[in-house]
């Protein structure tokens, strides 16, 4: 306990000693009729490029100069990539992050649509091109990333003076909560979708979750049988995988090591990936154990993706795996039904995805501190999970000290769970809380075709800001 308290005090001291001028002074408020591009260009450290967007929005690609180390701002900087979907400076602002790369096309996250607001979407530090050169990986931690957001908020609030709320899904939801822990007053509320909370890394609930997920034991048994058969046919399937990799210029040596190791990782991931992205109704698509090798290969590729486990597939997610192995924690799986078929003990771990020249050491205090803050001091937090999503096996929970916060689960939902999928009473309560936090008027409708503003708009509201095959460790 003393060591935990020492870490919390150290974190608090770090906040206190972070230079008061770390956020570059923003320009004085300008007249409301001044062009938003000019106001943005006047922000020190911000570069601005406008792209096309559907009316009534304007869309900007931005880069903001951030210190590599917020405790030593003079020790170097990098340009962080950001996008801005601008509607009006008097509308609420939604601070959005995927926790990974930032999409460079216009889209509205669900909270942005519901509050009829503006949206800043931020790329996580160390995801290319938002990576210092050379990269000092020790400067990739949750406090540094939260302070990136803090400086950006301080720089842009003089322009966007309305209420700010934050949001993100999966790792983006985690990132939004971490930002609130260190800078709780930056935004008036946070909507975190399907955000894992791996508080005690060695104690794992994910295998137990996968043993019970869904309403059909036959579906779980079919996925187990599929894994066993895929490993029994390892020889011919790995040969096919290697041939595909050669034809497509894919390699394995920099990270996982070999096609055989990558194949074993893919097979281990398959039930997880199935429940993460599919629904109960998709159980009918699971091939039987006597299916052809072609059918097995096609199913494994569609659900888990052979490309994801190559060097080229893993490289874009290196910052995630580094964080998973140093602070965030990661799932571990107990697979008794695969006994005698696995070749690589310890393979299912973040270290498998990070080149050996990058040192990693796990800090067990980081997530425990976040969890305590949520339960004892968190406020204006909305958590939404999917009932069948494996990432929800270890969720954030509200505690006695949490104030003005909500926690909901979409029945039968997966990793795409959102407010619109909740039962009507929960959806209304969640929407009302968000609107209150954002000081926004109630939406006229949540359905398509019900008017401009909060109405669903294809091409803007159906853009998934996250890649289809996201990390499953």
C-alpha positions in Angstrom: 0.0 0.0 0.0 2.8 2.4 0.8 4.4 1.8 -2.6 1.0 2.5 -4.3 0.5 5.7 -2.3 4.1 6.8 -3.2 3.2 6.4 -6.8 0.0 8.4 -6.5 1.9 11.2 -4.7 4.6 11.1 -7.3 2.0 11.4 -10.0 0.4 14.3 -8.1 3.8 16.0 -7.7 4.4 15.5 -11.5 1.2 17.4 -12.2 2.3 20.1 -9.8 5.7 20.5 -11.3 4.6 20.3 -15.0 5.4 23.8 -16.3 2.5 26.1 -16.0 3.4 27.4 -19.5 3.5 23.9 -21.1 0.4 24.9 -23.1 1.5 27.6 -25.5 -0.5 30.8 -24.9 -3.6 30.8 -27.1 -4.6 33.9 -29.0 -7.1 36.3 -27.5 -10.7 35.7 -28.4 -11.6 37.1 -31.8 -14.9 38.5 -33.1 -17.4 35.8 -33.9 -17.5 36.7 -37.5 -13.7 36.2 -38.1 -13.0 33.2 -40.3 -12.3 30.0 -38.2 -9.3 29.1 -40.4 -7.7 32.4 -39.5 -8.4 31.9 -35.8 -6.9 28.5 -35.9 -3.8 29.6 -37.8 -3.2 32.2 -35.1 -2.8 29.5 -32.4 1.0 29.1 -31.7 2.3 25.7 -32.7 -0.8 24.8 -34.8 -0.6 24.2 -38.5 -3.9 24.2 -40.5 -5.0 22.7 -43.7 -8.7 22.7 -44.8 -10.3 19.8 -46.7 -13.8 19.3 -48.1 -16.7 18.4 -45.8 -20.4 18.1 -46.1 -22.4 21.2 -45.2 -22.8 22.9 -42.8 -19.4 21.6 -41.5 -15.9 22.6 -42.3 -13.1 20.1 -42.0 -9.5 20.7 -41.1 -6.3 18.6 -40.8 -4.2 20.1 -38.1 -0.8 19.4 -36.6 0.0 20.7 -33.1 3.6 20.9 -31.7 3.8 18.9 -28.5 6.8 18.3 -26.2 8.2 14.8 -26.3 8.4 15.0 -22.5 6.0 17.4 -20.8 8.2 17.5 -17.7 11.0 18.8 -19.8 9.4 20.9 -22.6 12.8 22.1 -24.0 14.0 18.6 -24.6 12.4 18.2 -28.0 9.0 18.2 -29.7 7.0 16.4 -32.3 3.9 17.3 -34.4 0.7 15.6 -33.3 -1.9 15.0 -36.0 -5.4 16.2 -35.3 -8.6 16.7 -37.2 -11.3 19.2 -36.6 -14.9 19.0 -37.7 -16.1 22.6 -37.2 -19.8 23.6 -37.0 -19.9 26.8 -34.9 -17.8 28.2 -32.1 -20.8 28.5 -29.9 -21.6 24.8 -30.1 -20.3 22.2 -27.7 -16.9 20.6 -28.5 -16.4 16.8 -28.5 -12.8 15.8 -27.8 -12.5 12.4 -29.5 -9.7 9.8 -29.7 -9.4 6.3 -31.1 -6.4 5.8 -28.9 -4.6 4.8 -32.1 -4.3 6.7 -35.4 -6.6 9.5 -36.3 -8.9 9.1 -39.3 -8.3 11.8 -41.9 -11.9 11.9 -43.3 -14.8 13.8 -41.8 -17.0 11.8 -39.4 -19.1 12.3 -36.3 -18.7 10.2 -33.2 -22.1 9.4 -31.6 -21.7 12.1 -28.9 -20.9 14.7 -31.6 -24.2 14.0 -33.3 -26.2 13.9 -30.2 -25.0 17.3 -29.0 -24.9 18.7 -32.5 -21.4 20.0 -31.9 -17.9 20.4 -33.2 -15.3 17.5 -33.0 -11.6 17.5 -32.4 -10.1 14.0 -33.1 -6.6 13.4 -31.7 -4.0 10.9 -32.8 -2.3 9.1 -29.9 1.3 10.0 -29.4 3.8 7.6 -31.0 1.4 6.4 -33.7 2.8 7.5 -37.0 3.2 10.2 -38.1 2.7 11.5 -34.6 6.0 10.0 -33.4 9.1 11.8 -32.3 12.3 10.9 -34.2 14.2 9.3 -32.7 11.5 7.7 -30.5 12.2 7.5 -26.8 9.6 4.9 -25.9 9.9 5.7 -22.2 8.0 8.9 -23.0 4.9 6.9 -24.1 2.8 6.6 -21.0 -0.7 7.6 -20.0 0.3 10.8 -18.2 2.2 12.1 -21.2 -0.7 11.3 -23.5 -3.2 12.9 -21.1 -1.0 16.0 -21.0 -1.1 16.1 -24.9 -4.8 16.4 -24.6 -4.6 19.0 -21.8 -2.4 21.3 -23.8 -4.7 21.0 -26.8 -7.7 21.8 -24.8 -6.0 24.9 -23.3 -4.9 26.1 -26.7 -8.4 25.8 -28.3 -10.8 26.7 -25.5 -10.4 30.5 -26.2 -11.9 29.7 -29.7 -14.4 27.1 -28.6 -15.7 28.5 -25.4 -18.8 26.2 -25.0 -18.8 23.1 -23.0 -16.4 20.3 -23.9 -17.0 16.6 -23.5 -14.7 13.7 -24.4 -15.3 10.3 -25.9 -13.6 7.3 -27.4 -14.2 3.6 -28.0 -12.0 0.7 -26.9 -8.5 2.1 -26.3 -10.0 5.5 -27.1 -12.4 5.1 -24.2 -9.5 4.1 -21.9 -7.5 7.2 -23.1 -10.5 9.5 -22.4 -10.7 8.2 -18.8 -7.0 8.5 -18.2 -7.2 12.2 -19.4 -10.0 12.8 -16.9 -8.0 11.2 -14.1 -5.1 13.6 -14.5 -7.0 16.7 -15.7 -10.6 16.2 -14.4 -11.7 19.8 -15.2 -10.7 19.9 -18.9 -14.1 18.6 -20.0 -17.6 18.5 -18.5 -18.2 14.8 -19.1 -16.8 11.7 -20.7 -18.5 8.9 -22.8 -16.3 5.8 -22.8 -17.4 3.0 -25.0 -16.3 -0.7 -24.5 -13.3 0.4 -22.5 -11.3 -2.4 -20.8 -9.9 -1.8 -17.3 -7.2 -4.4 -16.6 -6.5 -3.4 -13.0 -4.5 -6.5 -11.8 -2.8 -7.9 -14.9 -2.0 -11.4 -13.6 -5.6 -12.0 -12.4 -7.5 -12.6 -15.6 -11.3 -12.9 -16.2 -11.2 -13.3 -20.0 -11.0 -17.0 -20.2 -13.9 -17.4 -17.8 -15.8 -14.9 -19.9 -15.2 -16.9 -23.1 -16.3 -20.1 -21.4 -19.8 -18.5 -20.8 -20.3 -15.9 -23.5 -23.4 -16.0 -25.6 -26.6 -18.0 -25.2 -25.6 -21.2 -27.0 -23.1 -23.6 -25.6 -23.0 -25.3 -29.0 -21.5 -22.2 -30.5 -18.7 -22.1 -28.0 -18.1 -25.8 -28.5 -17.9 -25.3 -32.3 -15.3 -22.5 -31.9 -13.2 -24.8 -29.6 -13.5 -27.6 -32.1 -12.5 -25.2 -34.9 -9.4 -24.2 -33.0 -8.4 -27.8 -32.4 -8.9 -28.7 -36.1 -7.0 -25.7 -37.3 -4.0 -26.7 -35.1 -4.2 -30.3 -36.3 -4.0 -29.1 -39.9 -1.2 -26.6 -39.0 1.2 -28.0 -41.6 -0.9 -27.4 -44.7 -2.4 -24.1 -43.4 0.9 -22.6 -42.5 2.3 -23.6 -45.9 -0.6 -21.8 -47.5 0.0 -18.8 -45.1 3.7 -18.6 -46.1 2.9 -18.7 -49.8 0.4 -15.9 -49.3 2.9 -13.9 -47.4 5.6 -14.2 -50.1 3.1 -13.3 -52.8 2.0 -10.2 -50.9 5.4 -9.0 -49.6 4.7 -9.9 -46.0 7.3 -10.9 -43.4 7.4 -12.2 -39.8 10.9 -11.8 -38.6 10.7 -8.4 -37.0 8.0 -9.1 -34.4 6.2 -12.5 -34.0 9.1 -14.3 -35.6 7.8 -17.0 -38.0 4.7 -17.8 -39.9 4.2 -20.8 -37.6 4.2 -18.6 -34.5 2.0 -16.1 -36.2 -0.5 -18.8 -37.2 -0.7 -20.1 -33.6 -1.4 -16.6 -32.4 -4.1 -16.2 -35.0 -5.8 -19.5 -33.9 -5.6 -18.5 -30.2 -7.3 -15.2 -31.1 -10.1 -16.6 -33.2 -12.8 -17.1 -30.6 -12.0 -13.7 -29.1 -12.2 -12.0 -32.5 -15.4 -13.8 -33.2 -17.2 -12.5 -30.1 -15.6 -9.1 -30.4 -17.0 -8.4 -33.8 -19.8 -10.9 -34.5 -23.2 -11.5 -33.0 -24.9 -14.6 -31.7 -26.7 -15.0 -35.0 -23.3 -15.5 -36.7 -22.6 -18.7 -34.9 -24.2 -20.5 -37.9 -21.1 -19.4 -39.9 -18.6 -21.3 -37.8 -17.3 -24.2 -40.0 -17.6 -27.7 -38.6 -14.5 -29.7 -37.8 -14.8 -31.7 -41.0 -15.0 -28.6 -43.2 -12.5 -28.3 -46.1 -9.2 -26.7 -45.5 -10.3 -23.9 -47.9 -13.3 -23.2 -45.7 -11.2 -23.2 -42.5 -8.7 -20.8 -44.1 -11.4 -18.5 -45.3 -13.1 -18.4 -41.9 -9.9 -17.8 -40.0 -9.0 -15.0 -42.4 -12.4 -13.3 -42.3 -12.6 -13.4 -38.4 -9.0 -12.9 -37.3 -7.1 -11.8 -40.6 -3.9 -13.5 -41.6 -2.5 -10.1 -42.6 -2.8 -8.8 -39.1 -0.1 -11.1 -37.7 2.6 -10.1 -40.2 5.3 -7.5 -39.5 3.4 -5.1 -41.8 0.1 -5.8 -40.0 1.6 -5.4 -36.5 3.9 -2.4 -37.1 1.1 0.2 -37.1 0.0 -1.0 -33.6 3.5 -1.1 -32.0 2.6 1.8 -29.6 -0.4 -0.1 -28.4 1.5 -3.2 -27.6 4.2 -1.3 -25.9 1.6 0.4 -23.7 -0.2 -2.9 -23.0 3.1 -4.4 -21.8 4.1 -1.4 -19.7 0.9 0.0 -18.1 -2.4 -1.0 -19.7 -2.2 -4.7 -19.1 -3.5 -7.4 -21.5 -5.6 -10.5 -21.5 -4.1 -13.9 -20.9 -5.9 -17.1 -22.0 -6.2 -20.5 -20.4 -6.8 -23.1 -23.1 -7.1 -26.6 -21.7 -8.9 -27.8 -24.8 -5.8 -27.1 -26.9 -3.4 -29.1 -24.6 -0.8 -30.9 -26.7 -1.5 -28.8 -29.8 0.3 -25.6 -28.8 4.1 -25.1 -29.5 5.0 -21.7 -28.0 4.4 -21.2 -24.3 4.1 -17.5 -23.4 3.4 -16.5 -27.0 0.1 -14.7 -26.1 1.7 -11.6 -24.6 2.4 -8.0 -25.7 6.2 -8.8 -25.7 5.6 -11.0 -28.8 4.6 -7.9 -30.8 7.4 -5.5 -29.7 10.9 -5.7 -31.2 13.4 -6.9 -28.6 15.5 -3.8 -28.9 12.7 -1.8 -27.2 12.8 -2.4 -23.5 9.6 -3.0 -21.6 8.8 -3.2 -17.9 5.3 -3.5 -16.5 4.1 -0.9 -14.0 1.4 -2.5 -11.9 0.5 0.8 -10.2 -0.8 2.7 -13.2 -4.2 1.0 -13.8 -4.8 0.6 -10.0 -4.5 4.3 -9.7 -7.0 4.9 -12.5 -9.4 2.4 -11.1 -9.3 4.1 -7.6 -9.9 7.5 -9.1 -13.0 6.3 -11.1 -14.5 4.6 -8.0 -13.6 7.3 -5.4 -13.5 10.6 -7.3 -14.8 10.2 -10.8 -17.7 12.3 -12.0 -19.7 12.8 -15.2 -18.7 9.5 -16.6 -20.8 7.3 -19.0 -19.6 3.8 -19.7 -21.3 1.7 -22.4 -20.3 -2.0 -22.9 -21.5 -4.9 -25.1 -22.7 -8.0 -23.3 -20.9 -10.4 -25.5 -17.7 -8.4 -26.1 -14.7 -10.1 -24.5 -13.1 -6.7 -23.7 -16.0 -6.1 -21.3 -14.9 -9.0 -19.1 -12.9 -6.5 -17.0 -14.7 -3.2 -17.3 -14.6 0.1 -15.4 -17.0 0.0 -12.5 -18.6 2.9 -10.6 -17.9 3.2 -6.9 -19.3 4.9 -3.8 -17.4 8.0 -4.5 -18.3 8.2 -8.2 -20.7 11.1 -8.9 -23.3 11.9 -11.6 -22.2 8.8 -13.7 -23.9 6.0 -15.6 -22.9 2.4 -16.5 -24.9 0.5 -19.2 -24.6 -2.8 -21.2 -26.1 -3.5 -24.6 -27.9 -6.8 -24.5 -26.2 -9.2 -26.9 -23.9 -6.4 -28.0 -20.3 -6.7 -29.2 -17.3 -4.2 -29.5 -19.5 -1.8 -31.5 -21.9 -1.2 -28.6 -23.2 2.4 -28.4 -25.9 4.6 -26.9 -28.3 4.0 -29.8 -28.3 0.2 -29.1 -29.3 0.5 -25.4 -32.8 -0.2 -24.2 -35.1 2.8 -24.6 -35.1 4.0 -21.0 -31.3 3.6 -20.8 -30.8 5.3 -24.1 -32.9 8.3 -23.0 -31.1 8.5 -19.6 -27.7 8.4 -21.3 -28.6 11.0 -23.9 -30.1 13.3 -21.2 -26.9 13.1 -19.2 -24.7 13.8 -22.1 -26.8 16.8 -23.2 -26.8 18.2 -19.6 -23.0 17.9 -19.4 -22.6 19.6 -22.8 -25.2 22.2 -22.0 -26.9 21.3 -25.3 -30.6 21.4 -26.2 -32.4 18.0 -26.5 -32.1 16.5 -29.9 -35.3 16.6 -32.0 -34.8 13.0 -33.0 -32.3 10.1 -33.0 -33.6 8.4 -36.2 -32.5 9.0 -39.8 -34.4 11.6 -41.8 -35.7 13.5 -38.8 -34.1 16.8 -39.5 -30.7 18.5 -39.8 -28.2 18.5 -37.0 -28.7 15.5 -34.8 -30.3 13.4 -37.5 -28.3 10.4 -38.7 -26.4 11.3 -41.8 -24.9 8.5 -44.0 -21.3 9.2 -45.0 -20.8 11.1 -41.8 -22.2 9.1 -39.0 -21.6 5.6 -40.4 -17.8 6.0 -40.8 -16.0 3.7 -38.4 -13.0 5.6 -37.1 -11.3 2.4 -35.9 -9.6 -0.2 -38.2 -11.5 -3.4 -38.8 -8.9 -5.6 -37.3 -7.8 -4.0 -34.0 -5.4 -5.5 -31.5 -6.8 -8.3 -29.4 -4.1 -8.4 -26.7 
